[in-house]
Structure formats: C-alpha cells, structure tokens
Amino acid sequence: MITTRSRVPLVRLLLLFTAMLVASGCGSQPKSGQTVSPNVSLVREHFQLFNNHDAAGVRALATDDVAWYTIEGGELATNSVGADQLESSLGQYFAALPSVRADLEHIHAAGSYVMARERVSWTNAEGERRSQASYSCYEIRDGKINAVWYFPAE
C-alpha cells in the first residue's frame, strides 16, 4: 500500500460531508415510496464484495484511476491510486485480516457523492473481536467508484 501525506484544503469536502449528514438525517433506509439511488446500490455492492474478500470484484466496481484517501488532522494521505494497486492492497489486507468485514450503519447519496458511516470489525492476533467506525465519502463517476475519502475512525 502506498501512503503519502499532503496538506490540502479540505473545507469543501468537510462542508459537503456536513450538508449530506444534515440532509440525510443519517438514515440508512429509503423512506416509503422512495427509490434507492443507483450510487447507493453501487456502494452497497462494494460492501458485499469487500465482505466476500473479493478484491477483483471490488476492482471491477472502480474506475481505472480510482484513488483511496484517509483524512486525519487536516491532512490527506493517499492510500492507493489506480485499480491495480487497489486490488493488490485489498488482497494483502484480506490476507492479513482474514476475519475482517464491514457493515454500513448509515448511507446517503447526494448527486455523484455517497456518504456512509461504516463499521469495520475483525479478530486480532489475541483472538479478541475489535471494531471501529468511520465516515466515508464515495465519489461515483460513470457508474463506478472514482474516489473514496475516509475520515478518522472511532
């Protein structure tokens, strides 16, 4: 996995994130009579493939130049760039954490962005079950995941 850090203006992304949370009411299910956004369906499919440890399947849902980022303390770290690197890093991640799975706690779409609160859980080397939750923002382009930003985990 490649990781680089740089200071970038994150105000726009943070404002988008806040607006989406307020607009969504943090709900994970559509209201009666509402249809599910195709972008939400795509992110849900991503989670299913992740939980099946299907790195190639996750790659197939991404653009060729997909980028995965982590935001911490106002800095943006680049975790992977490109579908090949994404598939490779996920394969290594699944090998290192064979019990890992991710669950969607909340999800909401606004145009080409999908905001989610996700909880990742795994069993550590001592056999203890662990979990952490984080907000994430998925950018969808032409029906595929183009970028993902992960906010600090709790």
N, C-alpha and C positions, 0 to 999 in steps of 0.2 A: 504494500500500500504506500502510495506517495503522499506525503504531507508537507505542505508549505504554508507559511503564515504571512499575512499581509494586513495592514491597516486599510480598511476600505470604508466609505460612507455607507453605513447600514441603516440610516434613518428611513429611507424609502421602504426597505424590506420590513423593518420593525413597524412602521405605520401600516403597511398592508396587512401584516400579521394581526395587529391590534384591531383594525377595522373588520377583518374577517371573523375574529373571535366574537366581537360585539354583534355583528350581523347574524352570525350563526346561532347565537345563544349556546354555543358549544354542543349542539346536538349531533348525534351520530346517525339518526334515522330520519328519512324524509317524513314530512307531515302527510296526513291522509290526503290522497289525491295528487300529491307531488310526484314527479318522476325523478329518478336518480340521474344525476349528471353523468355523461359518459366519462368525464375526467375522474369522478369519484369511483366509478366502476373500474377504471384502469388502475387506480391506486389500490383498490381492494384486491384486484387480481395480482398486483405486485406483492401484496402481503401473503396471499395464498402460496405463490411460488416461493417466496422467502421461507415460509414455514415448511415447505416441502424440501428446502435446501436445494432448490433448482436454480443454480447460478446461471445456466444457459437460458432458462426461461425468463429470469429477471432481465438478462441482457436483451432478449428479444423484445421486451417492452420499452426499451430505451433507444434514444437517438444514438447515432454513431459517435457524436461528440458530447455525450452526457457527462455532467460534472456533479460530483458529490462534495458538499461543503459542510463544515462544522463551524458554528459561531460561538465564540466564548470571549467574554470580556471585551467586546467591541472589535475583536479580531476575527478574520475569516481564514480558516485553514482549509486548503484543498486536499481532500482525501483521495479522490480518483478523478481522472479525466479520460473519457473515451470508453466505449462499450467493452473493448477487450480488457482494459485494466479493471473495469467494474466486475466483469465476470471472474477474472483471476483473483481479485481481492476478496470477493464473496466466497469463492471456493476455499481459499485459505481460512477465512473467517469461520465457515461451516465446519472445516476440519478441526480447527482449534476449539470450537464450542459446539459439539455435536447435539447438545440439548437445546440450543438457542431457538427461540420463537418470538414473534412479535404480534401484538394484538392492538387493534385500533380501538381506542376509547372514545374518540370523537373525530368527526371528519366533516369538512365543509368546502364547497367549491365556490370560487368567485372568478368567473372568466377562465383564463388559462392557468389559474393557480388553485391548488388544493392544499388546505391546511389540515393537519392531523395532530392529534395527541396520541402517541403510540407508546406502548409499554413493551419493553424487551425483557425476557426472562431467560435464565439459564441456570445450570447446576455448576458450581465452582469445583475446583480440584479437591476440596474437603468434603464434597457431597452435599453442600448447602445450596438450597434454592435461592437465587438472587433475582432482583428485577430493578429496573429503573424506567422512568417515564420521561418523555421529551416531546416538545412540539416540533413539527417539521413542516416545511413548505415545499410542495412539488410543483414545478413548472411543467406544463404539458404543451408540447408543440407537435402539430400534425398527428395527434393521436398517440404520441409516445412521450415518455418521461425524458425531459431535456436537462433538468437540473433539480437538485434536492439540497435544501439547507436544513441542517439540524441545529436546534437551539440547545443550550445546556441541559443536561439530564438532572433529574431529581431523584 
